[in-house]
């Protein structure tokens, strides 16, 4: 067996329908007394419900979370937490809200309880991202890893089917890249393959019947595994591209992952055949060369946009994106250069099957 290093992330996980009723108990478990509930403007009603669960332990709701965590938003949130005397944050929502909680924790050290309502997976990682001057920078710091994550499938039922599908594809992308990460290991690879398989089964059922609680539970389980993978090993070209496209061009996070992952996977299939064969197998296909096309077919079956053009990017922006993505590249099993990345982006811009480009 190839030698490897595996380090588990110290996160307490509660997974059950109705688990959010334990929120106040989990704040006590942290030794905290004053929780600030974080959310996006759209999710304020749900955040208010969380504040009610907390009772006197809530110091308020802060509803300014937005995509890609601008540094100005992070600074304002830290100031508000300090003003209210909060000693922990409860992040209710998806990656934007969890990301805001991480930005607060990064400099203040306030512990986070995450209550995910999407399949983004950020709640299981020590990775943070901040956007300044149209550039999104990421880093790892153990201070930003949530102390507790409450997975309640009932909270995901209200997420519209198309957003659920895109969020699930985002999670699949985390698991795909974990399989060929520079520090991949057998434990995380098992989780990654199981994650892809669980999400691949669940997402079509959610699109067909959004209230299917079994499908919602399976998808949340898959997302948990994907987030664990993302937080335990490194990222590669796909994530570098998505961070560039999101931070610089303000494209929607989950939809960008959906559009790029089939092409990034196909780009790497020759350089990491064993990993991509596992992706294909998890999706009911055979062979590394089928991984990218299988991901593309799933996105198509879910009714999602599969091209950067459909997401609002222009052909004239592709050169800048390729330049930014290759200036400080992440590790990738296949070497990257400007011409290769530009060709990948051009293929993703067109949106056709990866193996026909």
Residue pairs with C-beta under 8 A, 6 or more apart in sequence:
1 186
4 183
4 184
4 185
4 186
5 183
5 185
6 185
6 186
6 187
6 188
6 232
7 232
8 232
9 124
9 125
9 126
9 145
9 228
9 231
9 232
10 145
11 124
11 145
11 146
11 147
11 148
11 149
12 26
12 29
12 147
12 148
12 149
13 148
13 149
13 151
13 224
14 22
14 26
14 148
14 149
14 150
14 151
15 151
15 220
15 221
15 224
16 151
16 152
17 152
17 153
17 154
17 213
17 217
18 152
18 154
19 150
19 151
19 152
20 50
20 53
20 115
20 150
20 152
20 154
20 155
21 53
22 150
23 50
23 53
23 54
23 90
23 113
23 115
23 150
24 53
24 54
24 55
24 57
26 113
26 148
26 150
27 33
27 35
27 54
27 57
27 88
27 90
27 113
28 57
29 148
30 88
30 111
30 113
30 147
30 148
32 57
32 87
32 88
32 111
33 57
33 87
34 57
34 59
34 84
34 85
34 86
34 87
34 88
35 54
35 57
35 58
35 59
35 86
35 87
35 88
35 89
35 90
35 113
36 58
36 59
36 60
36 61
36 62
36 80
36 81
36 84
36 86
36 88
36 89
36 90
37 47
37 50
37 51
37 54
37 58
37 60
37 61
37 62
37 89
37 90
37 92
38 47
38 61
38 62
38 63
38 65
38 77
38 89
38 90
38 91
38 92
38 93
38 97
38 100
38 101
38 104
39 46
39 47
39 61
39 62
39 63
39 65
39 91
39 92
39 93
39 97
40 63
40 65
40 66
40 93
40 96
40 97
41 63
41 64
43 63
43 92
43 93
43 97
43 117
44 61
44 63
46 92
46 93
46 117
46 155
46 158
47 61
47 63
47 92
47 93
48 61
50 58
50 90
50 92
50 115
51 58
51 60
51 61
52 58
54 90
59 84
59 85
59 86
60 84
62 77
62 80
62 81
64 73
64 76
64 77
64 100
65 73
65 77
65 93
65 96
65 97
65 99
65 100
66 73
66 96
67 96
67 246
67 250
67 252
67 253
68 96
68 99
68 129
68 131
68 136
68 246
68 247
68 250
68 253
69 96
69 99
69 100
69 102
69 103
69 128
69 129
69 130
69 131
70 130
70 131
70 132
71 130
71 131
71 132
73 100
73 103
74 100
74 103
74 104
74 130
77 100
77 103
77 104
78 103
78 104
78 107
78 108
81 89
81 104
81 108
81 110
82 108
86 110
87 110
87 111
88 110
88 111
88 112
88 113
89 101
89 104
89 105
89 110
89 111
89 112
89 113
90 112
90 113
90 114
90 115
91 97
91 98
91 100
91 101
91 112
91 113
91 114
91 115
91 123
91 146
92 115
92 117
93 115
93 116
93 117
93 118
94 116
94 117
94 118
94 120
94 122
94 167
95 118
95 120
95 121
95 122
95 170
95 253
95 254
96 253
98 112
98 114
98 116
98 120
98 122
98 123
98 146
99 122
99 128
99 129
101 112
101 114
101 144
101 146
102 112
102 122
102 128
102 144
103 128
103 130
103 144
104 110
104 112
105 111
105 112
105 143
105 144
106 128
106 141
106 143
106 144
109 143
111 146
111 147
112 144
112 145
112 146
112 147
113 146
113 147
113 148
113 149
113 150
114 122
114 123
114 146
114 148
114 149
114 150
115 149
115 150
115 152
115 155
116 123
116 149
116 151
116 155
116 156
116 220
116 223
117 155
117 156
117 158
117 159
118 156
118 159
118 163
118 164
118 167
118 223
118 254
119 156
119 164
119 167
119 168
119 170
119 171
119 199
119 219
119 220
119 222
119 223
119 226
120 167
120 170
120 171
120 223
120 227
120 253
120 254
121 170
121 171
121 174
121 223
121 224
121 226
121 227
121 228
121 230
122 227
122 230
123 146
123 149
123 227
124 146
124 149
124 224
124 227
124 228
124 230
124 231
125 145
125 227
125 230
125 231
126 140
126 141
126 142
126 143
126 144
126 145
126 231
127 138
127 139
127 140
127 144
127 230
127 231
128 138
128 139
128 140
128 141
128 144
129 136
129 137
129 138
129 139
129 243
129 247
130 136
130 137
131 137
131 247
134 247
134 248
135 247
135 248
135 324
136 243
136 244
136 246
136 247
136 248
137 247
138 243
145 231
149 224
151 220
151 224
153 213
153 216
153 217
153 220
154 213
154 216
156 164
156 216
156 219
156 220
157 210
157 211
157 213
157 216
159 167
160 210
161 206
161 207
161 210
162 207
162 302
162 303
162 304
163 254
164 203
164 206
164 207
164 210
164 219
165 203
165 206
165 207
165 302
165 303
165 304
166 252
166 254
166 255
166 257
166 258
166 302
166 304
167 223
167 254
168 199
168 202
168 203
168 206
168 219
168 222
168 223
169 203
169 254
169 257
169 258
169 261
169 295
169 298
169 299
169 302
169 304
170 253
170 254
170 257
170 258
171 195
171 199
171 222
171 223
171 226
171 227
172 195
172 196
172 199
172 200
172 222
172 226
172 261
172 295
172 298
173 238
173 239
173 242
173 257
173 258
173 260
173 261
173 264
174 195
174 226
174 227
174 229
174 230
175 191
175 192
175 193
175 195
175 196
175 199
175 222
175 225
175 226
175 229
175 230
176 192
176 196
176 238
176 261
176 264
176 265
176 279
176 291
176 295
177 230
177 235
177 236
177 238
177 239
177 264
178 184
178 188
178 189
178 191
178 192
178 226
178 229
178 230
178 232
178 233
179 189
179 192
179 193
179 272
179 275
179 276
179 278
179 279
180 236
180 268
180 271
180 272
180 275
180 276
180 333
181 188
181 233
181 234
181 235
181 236
181 331
182 233
182 234
182 236
182 331
183 233
183 234
184 233
184 275
185 233
188 228
188 229
188 232
188 233
189 275
189 278
191 225
191 228
191 229
192 225
192 226
192 229
192 278
193 278
193 279
193 281
193 282
194 222
194 225
194 282
195 222
195 223
195 225
195 226
195 229
196 222
196 226
196 279
196 282
196 283
197 222
197 282
197 283
198 218
198 219
198 221
198 222
198 225
199 218
199 219
199 222
199 223
199 226
200 282
200 283
200 284
200 298
201 218
202 215
202 216
202 218
202 219
202 222
203 215
203 219
203 298
203 302
204 298
204 301
204 302
205 212
205 214
205 215
205 218
206 212
206 215
206 216
206 219
207 302
207 303
209 215
234 330
234 331
235 330
235 331
236 264
236 268
236 330
236 331
236 332
236 333
237 264
237 267
237 268
237 325
237 329
237 330
237 332
237 334
237 336
237 341
238 257
238 260
238 261
238 264
238 265
239 330
240 325
240 329
240 330
240 332
241 260
241 264
241 321
241 325
241 341
241 344
241 345
242 253
242 256
242 257
242 260
244 321
244 324
244 325
245 251
245 256
245 260
245 308
245 313
245 321
246 252
246 253
246 256
248 320
248 321
248 324
249 313
249 317
249 321
251 308
251 311
251 312
251 313
252 311
255 304
255 305
255 311
256 308
256 311
258 299
258 304
258 305
258 306
259 299
259 305
259 306
259 307
259 308
259 310
259 311
259 348
259 351
260 308
260 348
261 295
262 292
262 293
262 295
262 296
262 299
262 306
262 354
263 292
263 344
263 347
263 348
263 354
263 357
264 292
264 344
265 276
265 279
265 291
265 292
265 295
265 354
266 289
266 291
266 292
266 293
266 354
266 355
266 357
267 292
267 334
267 340
267 344
268 275
268 276
268 332
268 333
268 334
269 276
269 288
269 289
269 291
269 292
270 288
270 334
271 333
271 334
272 288
272 333
272 334
273 288
274 288
275 288
275 333
276 288
276 289
276 291
276 292
277 286
277 287
277 288
277 291
279 288
279 291
279 294
279 295
280 286
280 287
280 288
280 290
280 291
280 294
283 291
283 294
283 295
283 298
284 294
285 291
285 293
285 294
289 355
292 354
292 355
293 353
293 354
293 355
296 306
296 353
296 354
299 306
300 306
305 311
305 351
306 351
307 348
307 349
307 350
307 351
308 318
308 345
308 348
308 349
308 351
309 315
309 349
309 350
309 351
310 351
313 321
313 349
315 349
318 342
318 345
318 346
318 349
319 342
321 345
322 338
322 341
322 342
322 345
323 338
325 336
325 341
326 336
326 337
326 338
326 341
329 336
334 340
347 354
347 357
350 357
